[in-house]
Amino acid sequence: MCTSEHTPPEEQEELMGELKPSRPARLYGSAGCETWSACFSPDGSRFAWSLGHGTVRVLPWPLPCDHHAEDSANSEEKVLQCNHTVWGMAFGPQMANRARAAVRCGAAEGLLLATGLNNGVIKVWLISTGQIWLNLTGHQSVVRDLAFAPNGSLTLVSASRDKTLRVWDLAKKGTPSHVLTGSKNWVFKCSISPDSSMIASVCNLDSKAYLWSIRSYTFIRNLKYDHERTMISCDFSMDGALLAIGSFHAATGWWLDLWDPYTAEQLTRVEDCDICVYRTDNLLAALSFSPVSLQLAFKDYRALQIWDVEQDKLVLEADHNRVSGLCCAFHPQGSAIATGCRDGRVKFWRVPCLVPSLQHLCRTVLRYSVSTFQVKALPLPKKTLEFLTYRNISKKKILRCSEHYS
């Protein structure tokens, strides 16, 4: 079944705020000033911004009134000088284990920020002091992405252009990382399932995604495309039952595919507007699932869009700027989303508040701890099983842009 999105977003775009670097932006296309990464802390009280030139700012959230000044005297703000281009960032650990982490870190506040650098080094900062806590070495090239395990442990996963993933246990200083190999191309992105059992990763020209066991450090399976794709990003849904994969091709434009990570089945494909003349030039740059709902945000060269999978509709289209589009990150409460720009800026957009159905909430609770195979074995009606395994969503969907709503 194929559907096209003809209903315009329910709410107009609403820009909540914007951060601008003090240094003037370089000419478009030159490197060094990009916001490659932006993220919120697990409790939503901090926001980390990589503003280019090897500098990271960590600010309190909501943003203070004087957030435009880079030399703000706000004691809650930290400026981290990494001295190399920062490509990936991740806060950790989760709130449930913050007290335990504080003991391990030897500090009253155990919030950490890991930064992946251009020279292959990962610097882990203690936010309470703004000082380096660990230097992790081993990668031979750019550390493109980082992710802490959602279970609150000090397990960190890094993805690098050296074609490897590494799994680090920060609770054991000096312990060698576990190296996951198999790709023949740069590893662009990694994501950890909500139950901390699987790692998903994508590489730029592999035309497939990789699934790994984070418990045994072994390869599980590939999610394969039947023809060449440039892979961009991946992310698990809040219950771990869906894996979103973003890719594009010069002839067909970008795709967002939802896969079942347990069975390696492709459940649905979302495609760019089929009416736009420059569809093949509209490359996908980033995607992210909401941590609290079944909303999937993605940034292409045309706009930031948020698609509500449960209600099967586009709920936001914003940030109409080709200069924007390197990263996007939800607030832990799902109320806001940040987008990074090539000129070093970061913008904050209000996310429409939609109440999920009771059915979906029950499905989320069940699927968090029950695999697809276990669900299929339950003595339930066929339609119920299709709902619980997300087999009731349309197989193909075309999202029309704001210019081509009918």
C-alpha positions, 0 to 999 in steps of 0.5 A: 500500500502506498500513501502520499501525505497531502495534509499540511502540518497542524502547526506552523514552525515556531523558532524558540531560540538561536545560538550564534558563534562570535566568530564570523562564518567562513565562506560557504563550503569551507570547513572548520566552523560547522556545528556537526553535533548538538545534544541535550543531557539525559535530564534535559538540564544541559545543552552541548553545542559544537560551534566549530573551531574545536570549541564546545559550549555547555549551557543550562537549559532553558537557555539563559537570557544572555546566551548570545554572548560567548564570553558569558559570566554565567557560572553554569556555562562551560566552554570546552577547548578540544583543539580539534574539530568536534564531530560527535558528542554524547552525554552520559550516564542516564539519570538512574545511575548518576549517583553511582557514576558520581562515585566512580568519577570522584565528583559530586556531579557525575554528568559526562560529555564525550567528544569525538575529534578529528584526530581520532581521540575521544575526550571525556569531560566532567561537566561539573568542573569543565575538566577532562576526565578521560582521553580515549585513544585507539581510533586511527581517524575521525570519530564521527559519532558517539552514544552512551548505553541507555541503561545508565551504565558507563558504556560508550560506543564510538563510530569512526572513519577508520571503518570500526566501532569501539565499545568502551567501559568508562567505569574501568579506566585503562581497560582496552576497548572492544573493536567491532570490524567488518565494514569496508567503508567509513562508519558514519553513525551508530545507535544503541537500542533502548534495552542496551542489547544491540548496536546499529551502525551505517557506513557511507557506501555499504548499502546496508546497516549493521547490527551488533550485540553489545553484550557479546561484541559480535556481529548479528546481521545486516539490513540490506538494500538491493541496490546502491545507496549512500547511508546517512544515519540510523536510530531506534524507536523508543521501544526498540521495535523499529530502526529508522535508516536514512539514505539517498541516491543520485537517481531516486533522492532520499529514503527513510526506511523503517526496519524490524531489527529482530527479523530484518524485515523492511516495514515501510519506506518514506520518500521525498516529495515526488513533485519537486523538480530538484528532488535528487538534489535534496540530500538527507543529512540527519534523522532522530526518533523522539525519546517519548513518542513515535515521532521521527524527525529528519533534516534534508536540504529543504527543511526540518520535518517531523513525521508522526508514525502512529498518526501517519502524518507530517506534524512539523515543517521548519528550518527552510534553509539550505545552510542548515542541516548537519544534525538534529537532536530532541530534548529528552521530554520531546518538547523541542528539537535542535538543528545544527548549521554549517555556519556554526549556528544552532536553532531550537524549534518547538515540537507539536504536542500530540497525545499518543493513543492508549493502544500505542502506550501499551504497545511501547511498554510490551515491545521494550522487553519483548522481541518480534519473535516472542510477540508472534508466538502469543495467542492473539488475533492477527490484527492485534499481532500486526499492531504490536509488530508494526505490520499495520503501517503503510508499506510506502509513503510519499511526504509532500513538501509545503509547496505541493500540498493539494 
